[in-house]
């Protein structure tokens, strides 16, 4: 299986290129990615703030939830690339029959999910709701075979970002990838609410 470790907020496998990152400079002062601006849609309020500080990303999924997602292995990593450097993440390998895929769950405390909806990122994004919280579902602009991310706005300047990426080529449509990322984000949010 292709490891998802150490990727730049794309969760790309070795066969993928590109990243849904800001256009222009790759980072702003303080290490946060550049590419600010106002969202192009009205983002509804959160039911409450949930800080990601001190959370173990792999504890966001119970054994039953991992079984539901068909995850066969999960491990804690720390982002070592420029984008969201230092963010804790859980990289998960999944398989169903002869189809292989990966999930990753990132705890980003350097910016909120609203920046994905500004139109200033290299991403096709739309506003969704995940377990009652505002979220953005997005992919690399102009692609349809690499992955899908769902970032949940859990607190000001914080997002729980969950990616689904196929390893087996042509096994999932873009809609199916986004359904999987939203499902995993929903499960993670359900668990997060019990931890905080």
Secondary structure by P-SEA (a helix, b strand, c coil): ccccccccccccccccccccccccccccccccccbbbbbccccccccbbbbcccccccccccaaaaaaacccbbbbbcccccccccbbbbbbbbbccccccbbbbbbccccccccccccccccbbbbbbcccbbbbbcccccccccbbbbbbcccccccbbbbbbbcccccccaaaaaaaaaaaaaaaaaaaaaac
